[in-house]
Amino acid sequence: MKRSLLFGASFSLILTGIGLVALGNVLLPRWGSTVTGIVAVLVGGLAYIKGRTAQPAGGWLVAILAWIFGFFASGLLYAPFFYVALLVRGTTQ
């Protein structure tokens, strides 16, 4: 189960990192989103490496549910970050 969870989280982090680098000036200044995107890709890569060494899940249903949970669990960590980014951007304009 840990393997699927880490693979889901790594996929989400890598997609977020690529999105922040590509569309960076939407929420943050350009340098901030570039740095955040690179950090997200690196953390996603580390989660992928740890997932490759983790023990596989017990069955397909457990693996799929754990992957989905890992994908959305990393999204829960983004909510406070984007809320703070919106507050900072609102006060600087």
Stockholm file with secondary structure:
# STOCKHOLM 1.0

chainA/1-93         MKRSLLFGASFSLILTGIGLVALGNVLLPRWGSTVTGIVAVLVGGLAYIKGRTAQPAGGWLVAILAWIFGFFASGLLYAPFFYVALLVRGTTQ
#=GR chainA/1-93 SS CHHHHHHHHHHHHHHHHHHHHHTTTTTSCHHHHHHHHHHHHHHHHHHHHHHHHSCCCSSHHHHHHHHHHHHHHHHHHHHHHHHHHHHHHHHHC
#=GC SS_cons        CHHHHHHHHHHHHHHHHHHHHHTTTTTSCHHHHHHHHHHHHHHHHHHHHHHHHSCCCSSHHHHHHHHHHHHHHHHHHHHHHHHHHHHHHHHHC
//
